[in-house]
């Protein structure tokens, strides 16, 4: 049975408070009401049934999508499956059966292959715990390497490199096929089986990683481990440092984010529908009440939907930010009477047709770079030249009804920022705003002309989805 004791100096309620505090630190909003609900879960669920405890606390504490991964990581740290080496019965084979000898890697891989083939997840978890403990005590691959101060040193990388579970896939597939002799070969069944084995391997890799994290937290403390182990919430991921998987996750949030912003805008418009006091109508109404204005009359606001022109830098790492912002604007295009999109690197070119309603948006940035005329010489951003080209060929797109939105980091590669042209465009537009994905503290460093551009038009820091959503919501027309 797993040891589910909780190492806490101030009891279970205090431990729950620590857990809730860790969730808040890592971007999961938990209020007093949710904390009280979680305390009731602790009182109703036996801690022995750990998965029930996990799901009960998740139901009580989580209120938004995208928070589960951070919750699960912290749950493993604050409600561990065991303390120390645990009470598992799996023994790691040693060379020559010596108690303190190096790990017998070949024998261990045989055991792992059998468990992966059988799909026994409980046994795999026991094996992961035993492997991590054995390597931490004897050093990676039995080398006797220890951590600082003679403490055990656990490494998920070393354990997984030694076991190489991915290389067991073909062996496991052959074992499973050998038990199906006489049956017709079925490519579809083979593929289903292959994916199932890959899922088991991925689950085992996670078991190793979780176990190393748990044992490390027992020595170093939970908070230091949590700082590097807990993934950032989607809204906290910075556009310029996001890797491919994070960018894909960001793209999946466009739809829900656009729906939330549209709903908030509808509420704002409803509240703002009533205009200023109409004195003439109010006085006419007061004639029926002896001159007392019992029923004030208000002018009805008839806000129009403005046109939107977007100028976006699509060079280098800024392309990820521009892509996400363009997808968001495309999802909100009903809030505008007309949307025109212009991309630039060294030159500017219109790419509105790639973002029309119903257009295929997967791989759209690749099409922008491939089909648009954006490069003149070396392919480095030239904001001044791009603004000049836009003003020359598409200057009529900016009118008194237009909202101008510029997307980019304002890094000019030490070229002329062409402030005069930008001032002329801004003076013509109804509204103008610049969204910059760089941290504000970096504005003006190196070749950044952000402070100079900020003197011409309002510039907003938009490093994350959360910041971008707040800015876009504030800028949307009422």
C-alpha positions in Angstrom: 0.0 0.0 0.0 1.3 3.5 -0.8 2.5 5.6 2.0 0.3 8.8 1.8 1.5 10.4 5.0 1.9 14.2 4.7 5.0 15.8 6.0 3.7 18.9 7.7 4.7 20.7 10.8 1.3 22.2 11.4 -1.2 19.4 10.5 -3.4 18.7 7.6 -5.3 22.1 7.5 -2.0 24.0 7.5 -0.7 21.7 4.8 -3.7 22.5 2.7 -3.1 26.2 3.2 0.5 25.7 2.0 -0.8 23.8 -1.1 -3.3 26.6 -1.9 -0.5 29.2 -1.5 1.7 27.3 -3.9 -1.1 27.2 -6.5 -1.6 31.0 -6.2 2.2 31.5 -6.6 2.0 29.6 -9.9 -0.9 31.5 -11.4 -3.9 29.4 -10.2 -6.4 31.7 -8.7 -7.9 30.1 -5.5 -10.3 32.1 -3.3 -11.4 31.5 0.3 -14.6 29.7 -0.9 -12.6 27.2 -3.0 -10.2 26.7 0.0 -13.2 25.9 2.3 -14.5 23.4 -0.3 -11.1 21.8 -0.5 -11.0 21.4 3.3 -14.4 19.6 3.1 -12.9 17.3 0.5 -10.1 16.4 2.9 -12.6 15.7 5.6 -14.7 13.4 3.4 -12.0 11.5 1.4 -9.7 8.9 3.0 -6.1 9.9 2.2 -5.4 6.3 1.3 -7.4 6.7 -1.8 -5.0 9.1 -3.4 -6.7 9.5 -6.8 -10.0 10.3 -5.2 -8.2 12.9 -3.2 -6.6 14.3 -6.3 -9.9 14.6 -8.3 -11.8 15.9 -5.3 -9.3 18.7 -4.7 -9.1 19.5 -8.4 -12.9 19.8 -8.5 -12.9 22.1 -5.5 -9.9 24.4 -6.4 -9.8 24.7 -10.2 -12.2 27.1 -12.0 -10.6 27.6 -15.4 -9.2 25.3 -18.1 -5.5 25.0 -18.7 -4.7 24.8 -14.9 -4.7 21.1 -14.5 -1.0 20.5 -15.4 0.2 23.0 -12.7 -2.2 21.5 -10.2 -1.1 17.9 -10.8 2.6 18.8 -10.5 2.1 20.6 -7.2 -0.2 17.8 -6.0 2.6 15.3 -6.5 4.9 17.6 -4.4 2.4 18.3 -1.6 0.6 15.0 -1.4 3.4 12.5 -2.5 2.7 8.8 -3.1 5.4 7.9 -0.6 8.1 9.2 1.7 11.7 8.3 1.1 12.1 5.0 -0.7 8.5 4.0 0.0 7.4 0.5 0.8 7.6 -1.1 -2.6 8.6 -4.7 -3.0 10.3 -4.4 -6.4 14.1 -5.0 -6.3 16.5 -3.7 -8.8 18.8 -6.4 -10.2 22.5 -6.0 -9.4 25.6 -7.3 -11.1 26.6 -10.6 -9.5 23.6 -10.2 -7.1 25.8 -7.9 -4.9 23.7 -5.8 -2.6 25.7 -2.6 -3.3 27.0 -3.5 -6.7 26.2 -1.6 -9.9 22.8 -2.0 -11.5 22.4 -4.8 -14.0 21.0 -2.7 -16.8 20.2 -5.7 -19.2 18.2 -7.5 -16.5 16.4 -4.3 -15.6 15.5 -3.6 -19.2 14.1 -7.2 -19.4 11.8 -6.5 -16.4 10.8 -3.1 -17.9 9.9 -4.7 -21.3 7.7 -7.4 -19.6 5.8 -4.7 -17.5 5.3 -2.5 -20.6 4.1 -5.5 -22.6 1.6 -6.4 -19.8 0.5 -2.9 -19.2 0.7 -3.2 -15.4 0.9 0.5 -14.5 1.0 -0.1 -10.7 4.0 -2.4 -11.2 5.6 0.2 -13.5 5.2 2.8 -10.8 6.9 0.5 -8.2 9.7 -0.1 -10.7 10.2 3.6 -11.3 10.4 4.2 -7.6 12.9 1.4 -7.1 15.1 2.5 -10.1 15.3 6.1 -8.9 16.2 5.0 -5.4 18.8 2.6 -6.5 20.5 5.1 -8.8 20.3 7.8 -6.2 22.1 5.6 -3.6 24.7 4.1 -5.9 25.2 6.9 -8.5 24.2 6.9 -12.1 24.6 3.5 -13.7 26.3 2.3 -10.6 29.2 4.7 -10.8 29.0 5.7 -7.2 28.6 9.4 -8.0 26.9 11.2 -5.1 25.5 14.7 -4.6 27.0 17.5 -2.7 27.7 16.6 1.0 27.4 12.9 0.3 23.6 13.2 -0.3 21.9 11.0 -2.8 21.6 12.6 -6.2 18.7 11.7 -8.4 18.6 12.3 -12.2 15.6 11.5 -14.4 17.9 12.1 -17.4 20.5 9.5 -16.3 17.8 7.0 -15.4 15.9 7.3 -18.7 19.1 7.3 -20.7 20.2 4.1 -19.0 16.9 2.3 -19.5 16.1 3.8 -23.0 12.5 2.6 -22.9 11.8 3.8 -26.4 14.2 1.3 -27.8 12.0 -1.5 -26.4 9.1 -0.8 -28.7 10.0 -3.2 -31.5 10.8 -6.0 -29.0 7.5 -5.6 -27.2 5.6 -5.5 -30.5 7.3 -8.8 -31.6 6.4 -10.4 -28.3 2.8 -9.5 -28.7 2.6 -10.5 -32.3 4.1 -14.0 -31.5 1.0 -14.7 -29.5 -1.2 -14.0 -32.5 0.1 -16.6 -35.0 -2.3 -17.7 -37.6 -4.2 -14.4 -37.7 -4.1 -12.3 -40.8 -1.8 -9.3 -40.6 -3.7 -6.2 -39.8 -1.9 -2.9 -40.3 -4.6 -0.9 -38.4 -4.4 -3.2 -35.4 -0.6 -3.0 -35.4 -0.8 0.8 -35.4 -3.3 0.8 -32.5 -1.0 -1.5 -30.6 2.1 0.6 -31.3 0.4 3.7 -30.1 -0.7 1.9 -26.9 2.8 0.8 -26.2 4.1 4.3 -26.8 1.5 5.7 -24.4 2.8 3.2 -21.7 6.4 4.3 -22.4 5.4 7.9 -22.0 3.6 7.1 -18.8 6.7 5.3 -17.4 8.9 8.3 -18.4 6.5 10.6 -16.4 6.7 8.2 -13.4 10.5 8.5 -13.4 10.4 12.3 -13.7 7.7 12.6 -10.9 9.7 10.2 -8.6 13.0 12.2 -9.1 11.1 15.4 -8.4 9.6 14.0 -5.2 12.9 12.7 -3.8 14.6 15.9 -4.7 11.9 17.9 -2.9 12.4 15.9 0.2 16.0 17.1 0.4 15.9 20.6 -1.2 12.3 21.5 -0.2 9.2 21.8 -2.2 9.3 25.5 -3.2 12.7 25.4 -5.0 11.7 22.3 -6.9 8.3 23.8 -7.8 9.9 26.9 -9.3 11.4 24.9 -12.1 9.0 21.9 -12.3 5.6 23.6 -12.4 4.8 24.7 -16.0 3.7 28.2 -16.7 0.0 28.8 -17.2 -0.8 29.5 -20.9 -1.6 33.1 -20.2 1.9 33.5 -18.5 3.9 32.1 -21.4 6.0 34.8 -23.1 5.6 35.0 -26.8 9.3 35.6 -27.5 10.6 32.6 -25.4 7.8 30.1 -26.2 8.8 26.9 -27.9 6.8 25.1 -30.6 4.5 23.2 -28.2 3.7 26.3 -26.2 2.9 28.3 -29.3 0.6 25.5 -30.4 -1.1 25.6 -27.1 -1.4 29.4 -27.4 -3.1 29.0 -30.8 -5.6 26.7 -29.2 -6.6 29.4 -26.8 -7.6 31.9 -29.5 -11.2 30.8 -29.8 -12.1 30.7 -26.1 -10.2 34.0 -25.5 -12.1 35.7 -28.4 -15.4 34.5 -27.0 -14.7 35.9 -23.6 -13.6 39.3 -25.0 -16.6 39.5 -27.2 -18.9 38.7 -24.3 -17.2 41.4 -22.1 -17.6 43.9 -25.0 -21.3 43.1 -25.3 -21.7 44.0 -21.6 -19.7 47.2 -22.0 -21.8 48.2 -25.0 -25.1 47.5 -23.1 -24.0 49.7 -20.2 -22.7 52.4 -22.4 -25.8 52.5 -24.6 -27.3 55.4 -22.7 -25.7 58.7 -23.8 -25.7 62.2 -22.2 -28.7 64.0 -20.8 -31.1 65.4 -23.5 -32.3 68.7 -21.9 -34.9 69.5 -24.6 -36.7 66.2 -24.3 -36.4 66.2 -20.5 -38.1 69.6 -20.3 -40.9 68.5 -22.7 -41.5 65.5 -20.5 -41.7 67.6 -17.4 -44.7 69.6 -18.8 -46.9 66.7 -17.7 -45.6 66.8 -14.1 -45.8 70.5 -13.5 -42.2 71.3 -14.7 -40.7 68.7 -12.4 -38.2 66.5 -14.4 -39.5 63.1 -13.2 -38.4 61.2 -16.3 -35.0 62.4 -17.6 -34.4 61.7 -21.3 -31.0 60.7 -22.6 -29.5 60.8 -26.0 -29.1 57.4 -27.6 -25.5 56.5 -28.5 -25.1 55.1 -31.9 -21.5 53.9 -31.9 -20.2 52.7 -35.2 -17.8 49.9 -35.8 -14.5 51.4 -36.8 -12.2 50.1 -39.5 -9.0 48.4 -38.4 -5.6 48.5 -40.1 -2.9 46.3 -38.7 0.8 46.7 -39.5 2.7 43.6 -38.2 6.4 42.8 -38.1 6.7 39.1 -39.1 10.5 38.7 -38.8 12.3 36.3 -36.5 10.9 35.4 -33.1 8.4 38.3 -33.3 6.4 36.2 -35.8 5.0 34.1 -33.1 3.5 37.1 -31.3 2.2 38.6 -34.6 0.7 35.3 -35.6 -1.2 34.9 -32.3 -2.4 38.5 -32.3 -3.6 38.2 -35.9 -5.5 35.1 -35.1 -7.2 36.8 -32.2 -8.1 39.8 -34.3 -9.4 37.5 -37.0 -11.7 35.9 -34.4 -12.9 39.3 -33.3 -13.3 40.8 -36.8 -17.1 41.1 -36.3 -16.4 44.0 -33.9 -15.0 46.0 -36.9 -16.6 47.1 -40.1 -13.5 46.4 -42.1 -10.1 44.8 -41.3 -7.0 45.2 -43.4 -3.7 43.4 -42.6 -0.3 44.5 -43.7 2.9 42.5 -43.0 6.4 43.9 -43.1 10.1 43.0 -42.7 12.1 45.4 -44.9 9.1 46.1 -47.1 5.3 46.2 -46.5 2.8 44.1 -48.4 -0.9 43.6 -47.9 -1.9 40.0 -46.7 -5.6 40.7 -45.9 -6.8 37.9 -48.2 -4.9 35.3 -46.1 -7.0 36.2 -43.1 -10.5 36.5 -44.7 -13.4 34.7 -43.0 -13.2 31.0 -43.8 -9.5 31.2 -44.8 -7.3 28.2 -43.8 -5.2 29.6 -40.9 -2.9 26.7 -40.3 0.5 27.6 -41.7 -0.7 31.0 -42.5 2.5 32.7 -41.4 4.5 30.5 -43.7 2.3 31.6 -46.6 2.8 35.3 -45.6 6.6 34.9 -45.7 6.5 32.9 -48.9 3.9 34.9 -50.9 4.3 38.5 -49.7 7.0 40.8 -51.0 8.7 41.6 -47.7 12.5 41.4 -48.3 14.7 43.9 -50.1 18.3 43.2 -49.1 19.3 41.3 -46.0 15.9 40.3 -44.5 16.3 42.3 -41.2 13.5 44.5 -39.9 13.4 48.0 -41.3 10.5 49.8 -39.6 11.2 53.2 -41.2 11.3 51.8 -44.7 8.2 49.7 -44.1 6.2 52.7 -42.8 7.3 54.7 -45.8 6.3 52.0 -48.2 2.9 51.6 -46.5 2.3 55.4 -46.6 3.2 55.6 -50.3 1.1 52.7 -51.6 -1.7 52.2 -49.1 -1.8 55.5 -47.2 -5.5 56.0 -48.2 -6.3 53.0 -45.9 -5.9 55.3 -42.9 -8.9 57.6 -42.4 -10.7 59.3 -39.5 -12.7 56.1 -39.0 -9.6 53.9 -38.8 -8.0 52.3 -35.8 -4.3 51.7 -36.5 -2.6 48.8 -34.7 1.2 48.2 -35.0 2.6 44.9 -33.9 6.4 44.6 -33.3 9.4 44.9 -31.0 10.5 48.3 -32.6 14.0 47.0 -33.2 15.1 48.9 -36.2 18.6 47.4 -36.7 19.9 50.9 -36.3 18.1 52.1 -39.4 16.1 55.4 -39.6 12.9 54.9 -37.6 11.1 57.4 -39.9 9.1 59.1 -37.1 7.7 61.8 -39.5 5.8 59.2 -41.6 4.4 57.5 -38.5 3.3 60.8 -37.0 1.4 61.6 -40.2 -0.4 58.2 -40.1 -1.2 58.5 -36.4 -2.6 62.1 -36.9 -5.0 60.8 -39.6 -6.2 57.7 -37.7 -9.1 57.8 -35.2 -7.0 55.7 -32.8 -3.5 54.3 -32.9 -1.8 51.8 -30.6 1.5 49.8 -30.7 1.7 46.3 -29.1 5.2 45.4 -28.2 6.1 41.8 -27.1 9.4 42.8 -25.4 9.6 43.5 -21.7 9.3 47.2 -21.0 12.7 47.3 -19.3 14.3 46.4 -22.6 12.7 49.2 -24.5 15.5 51.5 -25.7 18.3 49.0 -25.3 20.5 48.2 -28.3 18.7 48.9 -31.6 15.3 49.4 -29.9 13.6 52.6 -31.0 10.6 51.8 -28.7 10.9 55.0 -26.5 11.0 57.2 -29.7 8.0 55.5 -31.2 6.2 55.7 -27.8 6.4 59.5 -28.1 4.4 59.3 -31.3 1.7 56.7 -30.3 0.8 54.8 -27.2 2.9 51.6 -26.8 1.7 48.7 -24.7 3.8 45.8 -23.3 2.2 42.5 -24.6 4.6 39.7 -23.5 1.9 37.2 -22.6 -1.6 36.2 -23.6 -2.9 37.7 -20.3 -1.4 41.1 -21.1 -2.5 40.9 -24.7 -6.1 40.1 -23.7 -6.2 43.0 -21.3 -4.9 45.5 -23.9 -7.2 44.2 -26.7 -10.2 44.4 -24.4 -9.4 48.0 -23.5 -8.8 49.0 -27.1 -11.9 47.3 -28.6 -14.5 49.8 -29.8 -17.6 50.5 -27.7 
